[in-house]
Amino acid sequence: WKWFYYAPNTYKELKLARMRKEGKHIPEEIKPEEPITIKDCLVGQNYFYSLFELVTVVLAPYLLIHFFLTPLPWLAVGDYMGVGSTMYWNAVKNLFLAELLTNVHGFIAVVTNHAGDDMYRFRRPCRPFSGSFYLRQVLASVDYQMGTDLVDFMHGWLNYQIEHHMWPQLSMLSYQKSAPLVQEICQRYGVPYVKHNVFWRLKKTVDIMVGNASMRWFPEPYEQLYLEKDAVAERAAMKSE
């Protein structure tokens, strides 16, 4: 998952940020919000970079450094202990196994808390840290079981996705403290605050993947209304400065 989806799209966001910073024009037919897949690179449908660039800049360096260069000291240790390259290749095998397990854990802990028939999609972008922004983080994210250091550690602290997307700069401990406050505010104003078991979210994600369910569209009139309110609030804030 990290190799075939997360890495290509993270690199796309990096390229997109550089293009915007340099003032480069993005063609109207290109939709930056759409995900990039390895298939897009193979058939030449990726506007932002080629398959060769993805492999040489992103994938191959990580493969070489992480799996083959990092455990090189074990060659010296093995030679000193008289076991040859056995320790080195055992380290390589363990790194590949760890990569497989972290991919599974990452998919279950990250993908599933943004997918399901109770999650909302939106048609238009909103301004960062606007009213619409904070509302969307709640409506398009899910929290898992939480509240203790042990439970949070077992989730890799990825069980606070709502709070993480609202305040990405906060520390992990701050998420633990803020979650009850966010949940109380949502209950007060009737905003759905979804918190489920991770395996129940996995089922909901699979239902989306195989076409048995679809994510919800946020009502368009309200989406437009909230964006207009954001614009009014932004203009008022600029005038006050």
RODO-364794 format. One line per 8 residues: number of its first residue (from 1); their letters; for each residue x, y, z of C-alpha. Coordinates in Angstrom, 3 decimals. Example, Ala and Ser with C-alpha at 12.3 -4.5 7.8 and 13.67 -1.06 7.14 Angstrom:
<nodes>
1 = AS = 12.300 -4.500 7.800 | 13.670 -1.060 7.140
</nodes>
This chain:
<nodes>
1 = WKWFYYAP = 0.000 0.000 0.000 | 2.733 2.489 0.901 | 4.690 1.631 -2.239 | 1.825 1.602 -4.724 | -0.430 4.358 -3.358 | 1.000 6.402 -0.490 | 4.452 7.095 -1.947 | 3.219 8.057 -5.450
9 = NTYKELKL = 0.639 10.462 -4.013 | 2.970 11.970 -1.433 | 5.449 12.669 -4.215 | 2.646 14.146 -6.318 | 1.785 16.561 -3.493 | 5.454 17.578 -3.273 | 5.599 18.227 -7.016 | 2.298 20.102 -6.890
17 = ARMRKEGK = 3.501 22.322 -4.038 | 6.679 23.155 -5.963 | 4.690 24.000 -9.104 | 2.404 26.341 -7.193 | 5.345 27.996 -5.447 | 7.027 28.591 -8.803 | 3.788 29.913 -10.309 | 3.562 27.206 -12.943
25 = HIPEEIKP = 0.220 26.772 -14.698 | -1.691 23.527 -14.217 | -3.884 22.624 -17.225 | -7.630 22.796 -16.679 | -8.096 19.117 -17.536 | -5.722 18.056 -14.748 | -7.422 17.438 -11.408 | -4.759 17.550 -8.671
33 = EEPITIKD = -7.139 16.129 -6.065 | -7.428 12.818 -7.904 | -5.094 10.049 -6.646 | -2.122 8.744 -8.602 | -1.592 5.001 -9.023 | 1.234 2.899 -10.408 | -1.081 2.063 -13.305 | -1.280 5.763 -14.194
41 = CLVGQNYF = 2.507 5.878 -14.355 | 2.741 2.697 -16.429 | 0.328 3.941 -19.114 | 1.693 7.485 -19.097 | -1.390 9.159 -17.604 | 0.467 10.884 -14.766 | 0.938 14.590 -15.530 | 3.261 15.283 -12.604
49 = YSLFELVT = 6.060 12.783 -13.153 | 7.063 9.670 -15.097 | 7.413 6.118 -13.823 | 11.185 6.447 -14.306 | 11.279 9.521 -12.065 | 9.173 7.845 -9.380 | 11.468 4.821 -9.329 | 14.784 6.683 -9.445
57 = VVLAPYLL = 13.872 9.535 -7.069 | 11.503 7.882 -4.590 | 11.328 4.082 -4.633 | 14.800 2.864 -5.606 | 16.767 5.046 -3.131 | 14.566 3.897 -0.261 | 14.856 0.262 -1.355 | 18.631 0.439 -1.614
65 = IHFFLTPL = 19.364 2.454 1.534 | 16.772 0.961 3.881 | 17.033 -2.712 2.973 | 20.609 -3.205 1.777 | 22.883 -0.379 3.001 | 21.516 0.066 6.527 | 22.263 -3.536 7.631 | 25.801 -3.505 6.139
73 = PWLAVGDY = 27.473 -3.390 9.608 | 26.190 -6.920 10.150 | 28.569 -8.082 7.420 | 31.500 -6.962 9.567 | 29.944 -8.454 12.692 | 29.291 -11.728 10.917 | 32.822 -11.824 9.549 | 34.225 -11.168 13.036
81 = MGVGSTMY = 32.090 -13.943 14.528 | 32.931 -16.362 11.746 | 29.428 -16.753 10.300 | 30.060 -14.925 7.046 | 27.107 -13.004 5.548 | 24.404 -14.932 7.428 | 23.665 -12.137 9.887 | 23.487 -9.571 7.090
89 = WNAVKNLF = 20.956 -11.544 5.046 | 18.925 -12.309 8.164 | 18.745 -8.564 8.781 | 17.635 -7.971 5.178 | 14.908 -10.605 5.524 | 13.704 -9.063 8.791 | 13.547 -5.618 7.215 | 11.406 -6.929 4.362
97 = LAELLTNV = 9.122 -8.733 6.822 | 8.828 -5.573 8.932 | 7.987 -3.578 5.810 | 5.198 -6.015 4.971 | 3.754 -5.867 8.482 | 3.942 -2.065 8.696 | 2.195 -1.835 5.324 | -0.660 -3.958 6.655
105 = HGFIAVVT = -0.795 -1.962 9.894 | -0.638 1.337 8.017 | -3.472 0.362 5.685 | -5.732 -0.797 8.510 | -4.970 2.185 10.727 | -4.956 4.987 8.131 | -7.147 4.114 5.144 | -10.048 2.781 7.167
113 = NHAGDDMY = -10.598 5.958 9.164 | -11.372 7.942 6.025 | -13.611 5.451 4.218 | -17.122 4.148 4.831 | -20.743 4.817 4.044 | -20.890 7.247 6.984 | -18.055 9.441 5.692 | -18.727 12.566 3.615
121 = RFRRPCRP = -17.226 13.769 0.334 | -17.167 17.370 -0.871 | -17.317 18.913 -4.341 | -15.301 22.093 -3.798 | -12.093 22.884 -1.929 | -12.141 25.114 1.125 | -9.673 27.517 2.696 | -7.260 25.975 5.237
129 = FSGSFYLR = -8.337 26.456 8.841 | -11.674 28.011 7.893 | -15.010 27.019 9.399 | -15.629 24.601 6.526 | -12.154 23.161 6.982 | -12.725 22.183 10.608 | -16.193 20.818 9.891 | -14.873 18.665 7.043
137 = QVLASVDY = -12.151 17.148 9.201 | -14.824 15.826 11.542 | -17.217 14.651 8.839 | -14.554 12.894 6.769 | -12.525 11.232 9.538 | -13.027 8.551 12.167 | -11.490 8.032 15.584 | -10.807 4.583 17.004
145 = QMGTDLVD = -10.856 3.474 20.613 | -8.705 5.833 22.657 | -7.871 7.346 25.981 | -5.031 5.310 27.493 | -1.359 5.214 26.590 | -1.479 1.451 25.909 | -4.482 1.658 23.562 | -2.997 4.673 21.794
153 = FMHGWLNY = 0.385 2.961 21.426 | -1.180 -0.142 19.884 | -2.891 2.088 17.312 | 0.363 3.919 16.620 | -1.407 7.081 17.814 | -3.358 6.983 14.557 | -6.637 6.598 16.424 | -7.063 10.385 16.719
161 = QIEHHMWP = -7.585 11.123 13.030 | -10.241 13.788 13.616 | -8.003 15.757 15.965 | -4.918 15.099 13.832 | -6.548 16.591 10.740 | -7.903 19.556 12.673 | -4.533 20.380 14.262 | -1.725 18.526 12.443
169 = QLSMLSYQ = 0.906 20.458 14.397 | -0.163 19.172 17.834 | 1.692 16.499 19.771 | 0.312 13.007 20.299 | -0.402 13.700 23.969 | -2.340 16.815 22.978 | -4.607 14.683 20.776 | -5.385 12.512 23.768
177 = KSAPLVQE = -6.325 15.598 25.795 | -8.288 17.370 23.049 | -10.418 14.442 21.820 | -13.006 14.594 24.658 | -13.346 18.355 24.149 | -13.898 17.981 20.403 | -16.424 15.205 20.963 | -18.363 17.344 23.457
185 = ICQRYGVP = -18.501 20.308 21.061 | -19.721 18.067 18.232 | -22.456 16.603 20.428 | -23.501 20.098 21.498 | -23.989 21.260 17.891 | -25.229 18.019 16.344 | -22.115 17.293 14.287 | -21.509 13.535 13.765
193 = YVKHNVFW = -18.395 12.457 15.653 | -17.701 8.891 14.546 | -15.683 6.572 16.792 | -15.534 2.840 16.035 | -13.464 -0.284 16.469 | -10.684 -0.486 13.870 | -11.893 -3.831 12.525 | -15.421 -2.495 12.040
201 = RLKKTVDI = -13.902 0.326 10.007 | -11.959 -2.236 7.981 | -15.240 -3.914 7.031 | -16.727 -0.583 6.002 | -13.639 0.159 3.891 | -13.840 -3.211 2.144 | -17.525 -2.537 1.401 | -16.473 0.661 -0.359
209 = MVGNASMR = -13.643 -1.080 -2.230 | -15.835 -3.864 -3.627 | -18.756 -1.554 -4.472 | -21.211 -2.733 -1.819 | -21.443 0.779 -0.358 | -20.594 4.369 -1.261 | -19.402 7.366 0.688 | -21.883 10.183 1.232
217 = WFPEPYEQ = -21.954 13.477 -0.633 | -22.323 16.514 1.596 | -25.479 18.451 0.592 | -24.366 20.903 -2.084 | -26.496 23.899 -0.963 | -25.002 23.733 2.541 | -21.507 23.256 1.169 | -21.861 26.436 -0.895
225 = LYLEKDAV = -23.451 28.320 2.007 | -20.593 27.457 4.354 | -17.989 28.443 1.770 | -19.688 31.819 1.388 | -19.646 32.292 5.160 | -15.944 31.457 5.156 | -15.327 34.159 2.557 | -17.256 36.725 4.601
233 = AERAAMKS = -15.331 35.821 7.751 | -12.015 36.035 5.888 | -12.794 39.490 4.512 | -13.837 40.684 7.968 | -10.601 39.357 9.461 | -8.532 41.136 6.787 | -10.308 44.428 7.445 | -9.687 44.137 11.203
241 = E = -5.966 43.861 10.536
</nodes>
